[in-house]
Amino acid sequence: MSVSVAVALSGFVTSPTVHSALVVGGFVAAVTGVVGVFTVVRGQSFAGHALADLGAVGGAGAFLVGISQLWGFVGAGVVAALLMEAIGTHRLKGRDVATGVVFAFGLGLTALFLYWDTTIGGSSNAAVSVLFGSLFVIDASVVPPVVLLSVVVLLLVGTTYRWLLLASVDEDLAVARGVPVRLAGLVFLVALALAVELSSLTIGAILSTALLIGPAATALLLTRRFGVAVLLAAGIGVLETWVGCLIAYESYYWAGKDGNWPVSFCVVALVLVVYVGARFASRIARRRTASRPVMHAPRILADAGRVG
């Protein structure tokens, strides 16, 4: 190991800024991995993307009124989730229409708030911070609420785990077994909003969907068991986030101050690389075993166990 690499690694390990980034990034990645598996299986990836962009309304508004972006993101995300559920229907088509309507309105508000941030608030970096984020600029005071909100999301998903699992496979069967499908869907939508907005705080509203969907999709390529996929997605997300932080930190030394790589880019790039690698590996395994490495309803139902 060269002296320069040793110095860089030493600074990475001992830096308080890096410590905050690793703690926040680790908790958020674990949460988005867990929620992401349900999101992919339930076919709500578009809702996750819409909530991420709608959270930008709160992030931009937070800049304007001078409060933490965290509460702006979370507040806007939860309100958007409740609004989407209120005007949506039980049918998938209705949900997509509701999501699209709220999504378009939110983007307009984001543009307006970012414009005011620049012209009225005098903040020249509001757009970059809200849309692309950076783990290395997160203040240590934000760590406790992020950890607390992460635990809340895990509790919401954990308490409705079997309901969500069965409803994701067969909604009619879930209703027949006494599962409160509407309530379970609402709880999950709130959990999804919180997870997405926490991700927006770390890597930006535009890029946050990658951390929600990428590790989950990768895990579902590697295992057929739902519970294992949830744990695997959380682990993959944490690893990608931490390695992304390391690459971004190291780039300052080999690319220079003006050429270092943003941490958000490094994380998202790793998400893509790992997903493509897992997809390639799954194709090779499929050719060898003549089986498709995807989630099957019988396996999911077996994981769900007795519900109702």
C-alpha positions as CSV (number, residue, x, y, z in Angstrom):
1,M,0.0,0.0,0.0
2,S,1.4,3.4,-1.0
3,V,1.8,6.2,1.5
4,S,-0.9,8.3,-0.3
5,V,-3.4,5.5,-0.2
6,A,-2.6,4.9,3.5
7,V,-3.1,8.5,4.3
8,A,-6.4,8.6,2.4
9,L,-7.8,5.6,4.2
10,S,-6.7,6.9,7.5
11,G,-8.6,10.2,6.9
12,F,-11.6,8.2,5.7
13,V,-11.7,6.1,8.9
14,T,-11.2,9.0,11.3
15,S,-13.2,11.8,9.7
16,P,-16.3,12.8,11.6
17,T,-18.0,13.8,8.3
18,V,-17.4,10.3,7.0
19,H,-18.8,8.8,10.2
20,S,-22.0,10.7,9.8
21,A,-22.2,9.7,6.1
22,L,-21.7,6.0,6.9
23,V,-24.3,6.0,9.7
24,V,-26.9,7.9,7.8
25,G,-26.2,6.1,4.5
26,G,-26.1,2.7,6.2
27,F,-29.5,3.1,7.9
28,V,-31.1,4.6,4.9
29,A,-29.8,2.0,2.5
30,A,-31.0,-0.8,4.8
31,V,-34.5,0.7,5.0
32,T,-34.8,1.3,1.3
33,G,-33.6,-2.2,0.6
34,V,-36.3,-3.7,2.8
35,V,-39.0,-1.5,1.4
36,G,-37.7,-1.8,-2.1
37,V,-38.3,-5.6,-2.3
38,F,-42.0,-5.0,-1.5
39,T,-42.1,-2.1,-4.0
40,V,-40.8,-4.3,-6.8
41,V,-43.0,-7.3,-6.0
42,R,-46.1,-5.0,-5.7
43,G,-45.3,-3.2,-8.9
44,Q,-45.2,0.2,-7.3
45,S,-41.8,1.4,-8.7
46,F,-43.5,4.3,-10.4
47,A,-45.1,5.4,-7.1
48,G,-41.6,5.3,-5.5
49,H,-40.2,7.4,-8.3
50,A,-43.1,9.9,-8.0
51,L,-42.7,10.2,-4.2
52,A,-39.0,10.9,-4.6
53,D,-39.7,13.7,-7.0
54,L,-42.6,15.0,-4.9
55,G,-40.3,15.1,-1.9
56,A,-38.3,17.6,-3.8
57,V,-41.1,20.0,-3.2
58,G,-40.5,19.8,0.5
59,G,-36.8,19.9,0.1
60,A,-36.9,23.1,-2.0
61,G,-39.5,24.6,0.4
62,A,-37.2,23.8,3.4
63,F,-34.5,25.9,1.8
64,L,-36.9,28.8,1.3
65,V,-38.1,28.9,4.9
66,G,-34.8,28.0,6.5
67,I,-35.5,24.6,8.1
68,S,-33.7,21.2,7.7
69,Q,-34.2,19.5,4.4
70,L,-35.0,16.3,6.2
71,W,-38.3,17.6,7.5
72,G,-39.1,19.2,4.2
73,F,-38.6,15.9,2.4
74,V,-40.4,13.8,4.9
75,G,-43.4,16.2,5.3
76,A,-43.9,16.5,1.5
77,G,-43.5,12.8,1.0
78,V,-46.0,11.7,3.6
79,V,-48.6,14.3,2.4
80,A,-48.1,13.1,-1.2
81,A,-48.5,9.5,-0.2
82,L,-51.8,10.2,1.7
83,L,-53.0,12.3,-1.2
84,M,-52.2,9.6,-3.7
85,E,-54.1,7.0,-1.6
86,A,-57.1,9.4,-1.1
87,I,-57.7,10.0,-4.8
88,G,-56.6,6.6,-6.0
89,T,-58.7,3.4,-6.4
90,H,-58.2,-0.3,-5.7
91,R,-57.5,-0.9,-9.3
92,L,-53.9,-0.6,-10.6
93,K,-55.0,1.7,-13.4
94,G,-56.6,4.1,-11.0
95,R,-53.5,4.1,-8.8
96,D,-51.3,5.0,-11.8
97,V,-53.6,7.9,-12.8
98,A,-53.7,9.2,-9.2
99,T,-49.9,9.0,-9.0
100,G,-49.4,10.8,-12.3
101,V,-51.7,13.7,-11.4
102,V,-50.1,14.3,-8.1
103,F,-46.6,13.8,-9.6
104,A,-47.1,16.5,-12.3
105,F,-48.4,19.0,-9.8
106,G,-45.5,18.4,-7.5
107,L,-42.9,18.9,-10.2
108,G,-44.4,22.3,-11.0
109,L,-44.2,23.3,-7.3
110,T,-40.6,22.1,-7.1
111,A,-39.6,24.3,-10.1
112,L,-41.4,27.3,-8.5
113,F,-39.7,26.8,-5.1
114,L,-36.2,26.3,-6.6
115,Y,-36.7,29.5,-8.5
116,W,-37.7,31.3,-5.4
117,D,-34.7,29.8,-3.5
118,T,-32.4,31.5,-6.0
119,T,-34.2,34.8,-6.6
120,I,-35.6,35.4,-3.1
121,G,-33.6,33.2,-0.7
122,G,-30.3,33.8,-2.5
123,S,-29.3,30.2,-2.3
124,S,-27.3,29.2,-5.4
125,N,-26.8,25.6,-4.4
126,A,-30.4,24.7,-3.5
127,A,-31.1,22.9,-6.8
128,V,-28.0,20.7,-6.5
129,S,-28.6,19.9,-2.9
130,V,-32.2,19.0,-3.3
131,L,-32.0,17.1,-6.6
132,F,-28.6,15.4,-6.2
133,G,-27.8,15.5,-2.5
134,S,-24.5,14.5,-0.8
135,L,-23.8,12.3,2.1
136,F,-20.7,14.3,2.9
137,V,-22.6,17.5,3.7
138,I,-25.1,16.0,6.2
139,D,-24.8,17.6,9.6
140,A,-24.2,15.3,12.6
141,S,-27.4,16.7,14.2
142,V,-29.4,15.0,11.5
143,V,-28.2,11.6,12.4
144,P,-30.5,10.9,15.4
145,P,-33.8,11.8,13.5
146,V,-32.7,9.8,10.5
147,V,-32.0,6.7,12.6
148,L,-35.4,7.2,14.4
149,L,-37.3,7.5,11.2
150,S,-35.5,4.4,9.8
151,V,-36.7,2.4,12.8
152,V,-40.2,3.7,12.3
153,V,-40.2,2.5,8.7
154,L,-38.9,-0.9,9.7
155,L,-41.7,-1.1,12.4
156,L,-44.4,-0.2,9.9
157,V,-43.2,-2.9,7.4
158,G,-42.6,-5.4,10.2
159,T,-46.1,-5.1,11.7
160,T,-47.8,-5.5,8.3
161,Y,-45.3,-8.0,6.8
162,R,-47.6,-10.9,6.2
163,W,-50.5,-8.7,5.1
164,L,-48.3,-7.0,2.5
165,L,-46.8,-10.3,1.4
166,L,-50.1,-12.0,0.8
167,A,-51.7,-8.9,-0.8
168,S,-48.8,-8.5,-3.1
169,V,-49.4,-12.0,-4.5
170,D,-53.2,-12.2,-4.6
171,E,-55.3,-9.3,-3.4
172,D,-58.5,-11.3,-3.7
173,L,-57.1,-14.2,-1.6
174,A,-55.9,-11.7,1.0
175,V,-59.4,-10.2,1.3
176,A,-60.9,-13.7,1.6
177,R,-58.5,-14.4,4.5
178,G,-59.5,-11.3,6.3
179,V,-56.5,-9.1,5.5
180,P,-57.3,-5.4,5.7
181,V,-55.9,-4.7,2.2
182,R,-56.7,-1.0,2.1
183,L,-55.1,-0.4,5.5
184,A,-52.1,-2.5,4.6
185,G,-51.6,-0.6,1.4
186,L,-51.9,2.8,3.2
187,V,-49.3,1.8,5.8
188,F,-47.0,0.6,3.1
189,L,-47.4,3.8,1.1
190,V,-46.4,5.8,4.1
191,A,-43.4,3.5,4.7
192,L,-42.5,3.9,1.1
193,A,-42.7,7.7,1.3
194,L,-40.5,7.8,4.4
195,A,-37.9,5.5,2.9
196,V,-37.8,7.4,-0.4
197,E,-37.5,10.8,1.3
198,L,-34.7,9.5,3.5
199,S,-32.9,8.3,0.4
200,S,-33.6,11.7,-1.2
201,L,-31.8,13.4,1.7
202,T,-28.7,11.2,1.1
203,I,-28.3,11.0,-2.7
204,G,-30.9,13.5,-4.0
205,A,-34.5,13.3,-5.1
206,I,-33.6,12.5,-8.7
207,L,-31.3,9.6,-7.9
208,S,-33.1,8.1,-4.8
209,T,-35.1,5.6,-6.8
210,A,-31.9,3.8,-7.8
211,L,-31.2,3.0,-4.1
212,L,-34.9,1.9,-3.7
213,I,-35.1,-0.4,-6.7
214,G,-31.6,-1.4,-7.6
215,P,-30.6,-3.5,-4.5
216,A,-34.1,-5.0,-4.3
217,A,-34.1,-6.0,-8.0
218,T,-30.6,-7.5,-7.5
219,A,-31.7,-9.5,-4.5
220,L,-34.7,-10.9,-6.3
221,L,-32.4,-12.1,-9.1
222,L,-30.3,-14.0,-6.6
223,T,-32.9,-15.8,-4.5
224,R,-36.5,-17.1,-4.7
225,R,-37.2,-16.8,-1.0
226,F,-38.9,-13.5,-0.1
227,G,-37.5,-13.2,3.4
228,V,-33.9,-13.9,2.2
229,A,-34.4,-11.3,-0.6
230,V,-35.4,-8.7,2.0
231,L,-32.3,-9.2,4.1
232,L,-30.1,-9.5,1.0
233,A,-31.4,-6.3,-0.5
234,A,-30.7,-4.4,2.7
235,G,-27.1,-5.8,2.9
236,I,-26.4,-5.0,-0.8
237,G,-27.7,-1.5,-0.4
238,V,-25.6,-0.8,2.7
239,L,-22.4,-2.2,1.0
240,E,-23.0,-0.2,-2.2
241,T,-23.5,3.0,-0.2
242,W,-20.4,2.5,2.0
243,V,-18.2,1.6,-1.0
244,G,-19.6,4.5,-2.9
245,C,-18.6,6.8,0.0
246,L,-15.1,5.3,0.0
247,I,-14.7,5.8,-3.8
248,A,-15.9,9.4,-3.6
249,Y,-13.6,10.2,-0.7
250,E,-10.6,8.6,-2.5
251,S,-11.3,10.4,-5.7
252,Y,-10.2,13.7,-4.1
253,Y,-6.7,12.3,-3.9
254,W,-6.4,10.8,-7.4
255,A,-8.7,13.2,-9.3
256,G,-7.9,16.5,-7.5
257,K,-10.2,18.9,-5.7
258,D,-11.9,20.1,-8.9
259,G,-12.3,16.6,-10.4
260,N,-13.4,14.5,-7.5
261,W,-16.5,12.3,-8.0
262,P,-19.8,13.2,-6.2
263,V,-20.7,10.5,-3.7
264,S,-24.3,10.3,-5.1
265,F,-22.8,9.3,-8.5
266,C,-20.6,6.7,-7.0
267,V,-23.4,5.1,-5.1
268,V,-25.7,5.0,-8.1
269,A,-23.0,3.7,-10.4
270,L,-22.3,0.8,-8.1
271,V,-26.0,0.1,-7.9
272,L,-26.0,-0.3,-11.7
273,V,-22.8,-2.3,-11.9
274,V,-24.0,-4.8,-9.2
275,Y,-27.4,-5.2,-10.8
276,V,-25.9,-5.8,-14.3
277,G,-23.5,-8.3,-12.8
278,A,-26.3,-10.1,-10.9
279,R,-28.4,-10.2,-14.0
280,F,-25.5,-11.7,-16.0
281,A,-24.8,-14.3,-13.3
282,S,-28.5,-15.2,-13.2
283,R,-28.6,-15.8,-16.9
284,I,-25.6,-18.2,-16.7
285,A,-27.3,-20.0,-13.8
286,R,-30.6,-20.2,-15.7
287,R,-28.9,-21.8,-18.7
288,R,-27.2,-24.4,-16.4
289,T,-30.3,-25.3,-14.4
290,A,-33.0,-24.6,-17.0
291,S,-35.0,-22.7,-14.3
292,R,-35.9,-19.0,-14.0
293,P,-34.5,-17.2,-11.0
294,V,-37.5,-15.0,-10.3
295,M,-40.1,-14.8,-7.5
296,H,-42.9,-17.4,-7.8
297,A,-46.3,-17.0,-6.2
298,P,-46.1,-20.4,-4.4
299,R,-42.8,-19.6,-2.8
300,I,-44.0,-16.2,-1.7
301,L,-47.2,-17.8,-0.2
302,A,-45.1,-20.3,1.6
303,D,-43.0,-17.5,3.1
304,A,-46.1,-15.6,4.1
305,G,-47.4,-18.5,6.2
306,R,-50.9,-18.3,7.8
307,V,-52.5,-14.9,7.4
308,G,-55.8,-13.7,8.8
